[in-house]
């Protein structure tokens, strides 16, 4: 029997509804206006797809989108590999030398202002004379996003019952065998979710990419940013809607993946 | 030897590759920032002096070391433009973080009170905007806030204002943008703490005669403080260095430090001063960063 103290109140419902409305209204406005036929962003000129057509005819924008997509896919893949290894070491490695430094290096980038991360990576690339472009941005994004993957996978590993791994070893598996047979299938949803998160973070990043890219290899956010600085353009609404659509697909896939095994544990830490 | 200990050995080996990566691409770069913050600006490629060249032998390296100086830091400390930048960043971050707590808490609280099956839906709804580009969300607000944007049109139609209000390039727009962008970062840790709370505690408080309001302030709120701390750090630290939001939404008369750094780097091409600004920013954020590190460690690794 729930007492008045634990029941949901009208205040709870109103604040939740207002909060969600605040989060979604601007995005909804943006999406709706991307289908606006009028050149004036604020005047409604009927439904139309002309700004999408405009985008698909904009060579520079398409190139930037393709560059972003390639960077996001490659950096997310490397980050998922490294981040998962890091998570395994932190949650199963017990104590080891340099552990504090290791976890500190993995947690700090999560909150580190991007101007610092971007500038420091650029100065490294300049010092070692690395030609700036696709690979420097990919390495930079990998460095940032592998930390997010590590945290997501680590929180999943922490919530797993370790007795299964131990049982597998008692039954004759070596540690690697036990990991592959027992642990890996159960953290797979978190690994997939980590990849998705890394992909979208890379796709979104403006600041770090601006520092680490070179001439001729603009990413989509860099391109959008330089357009937005000049004012609102309906074409940008269309591009943003496409990006939101892509991210929505990614999120649906990620949540389906994590549903597959979230029956066992509920993790409240998406970060 | 226990299975757990045997398992730990190969698990430790897994650290090697990410360890190496993070040292090379996260730790070592700070060394370069520090070094270049002590260098001088030059019209050259790269635009700073001295440039270390190990090929030129020991004497050259020694000369290069001798050429390092604290001039850039002297400039940052003495020029009140930079001091104002740092101050403004701290004020903006403090004010926005306070607003975020005030807005985020009731939302997280409402989420934790929802029936179980609705909680995961609500959490999904809060996470989705977090996955959507910062830049796009700020751009969405420019759409609404511009001179003949939606907000002014609604206000005019309702006769609340006689002439369009200037929203863009104001501090209010910037605060709105920051609060909007960081809200999920505040809600999620708060919700995680509130959700873990044992409802029996509130039942007990109520049995002992507390009103729901008293029970909230005596039980729920004090127990949720670790979540508040996590949310505050998760928002405060990146907001201090924020660039995109103030650049697109605030006026250009006073800059946050992230903007100053960006300007020095991209517009003035003064890399050494930009690097010095980054070093000072890092020093400023060191205490909250260490606190955050401890909190994260406690949450993920169960250590004290």
Interface residues (C-beta under 8 A of the other chain):
Chain A: X2 X3 X4 X5 X6 X7 X8 X9 X11 X12 X13 X15 X16 X19 X20 X22 X23 X24 X26 X27 X29 X30 X33 X40 X41 X42 X82 X83 X85 X86 X88 X89 X90 X91 X92 X93 X94 X96 X98 X102 X103 X104 X105 X106 X107 X108 X109 X110 X111 X112 X113 X114 X115 X116 X117 X119 X120 X121 X123 X124 X126 X127 X139 X140 X142 X143 X146 X150 X151 X154 X155 X158 X162 X165 X166 X169 X170 X175 X176 X178 X179 X197 X200 X203 X204 X206 X207 X210 X211 X221 X224 X225 X228 X229 X232 X236 X237 X240 X243 X244 X247 X248 X250 X251 X255 X266 X268 X269 X270 X271
Chain B: X2 X3 X4 X5 X6 X7 X8 X9 X10 X11 X12 X13 X14 X15 X17 X18 X19 X21 X22 X23 X25 X26 X27 X28 X29 X30 X32 X33 X36 X46 X103 X106 X107 X109 X110 X111 X113 X114 X115 X120 X122 X123 X124 X125 X126 X127 X128 X129 X130 X131 X132 X133 X134 X135 X136 X137 X139 X140 X141 X142 X143 X144 X146 X148 X149 X150 X153 X180 X183 X184 X185 X187 X188 X189 X191 X192 X195 X196 X199 X202 X203 X205 X206 X207 X210 X212 X215 X216 X233 X234 X237 X238 X240 X241 X242 X243 X244 X248 X258 X261 X262 X265 X266 X271 X274 X275 X278 X281 X282 X285 X289 X292 X293 X296 X297 X299 X300 X301 X302
